[in-house]
Amino acid sequence: MSDVDGCELCSNPGGDVLWSDRRLRVVRVDDPDYPGFLRVIWQGHVREMGDLDRVHRSCLMDAVFAAERAVVELLRPDKVNLASLGNMTPHLHWHVIPRFRGDPHFPDPVWAARRGGRLVPLPMPVAAYGREVAASLAASLPASIDVRVPPAAA
């Protein structure tokens, strides 16, 4: 696993880092249509789930499910979309997207044409959401070396 020049997710975090360890990171994606959108990103440049061994796949999926659980507990969405596409960014990552009836694309995928709908704001300030997700991830993922949780914002 190594960094690849020109890879968007090798060269920058891909969002506000909420939790990370030496293997992966969980970030909040700045998307005005989906303010609760999280991304779980494998740290090394890996293209496909099958490129990881069983232990690392399990580690990644544990983080995806922990992120999903945090979103459900904090936002109570009607649905959570989980997707690993990588067509545009060939660096292994999972999208964790809270969906609400009547959001700009519901019930279609987030990449479909807008249907109108309404923006569904976070029920708390963005910084507080980030801290709550970080705390939930820290509590549910096994501790490992080099774990970083962002400091509380003022």
RAMO-V42855 format. One record per run of one state. SS is the DSSP state (a for helix, b for strand, c for the rest). FROM is the first residue (numbers start at 1). TO is the last residue. If there is no record, write none. Layout:
ss->{SS SS}
from->{FROM FROM}
to->{TO TO}
//
This chain:
ss->{c b c a c b c b c b c b c a c a c b c b c a c b c}
from->{1 2 3 8 12 16 21 24 29 38 43 45 46 49 52 54 76 79 84 93 100 126 141 148 150}
to->{1 2 7 11 15 20 23 28 37 42 44 45 48 51 53 75 78 83 92 99 125 140 147 149 154}
//
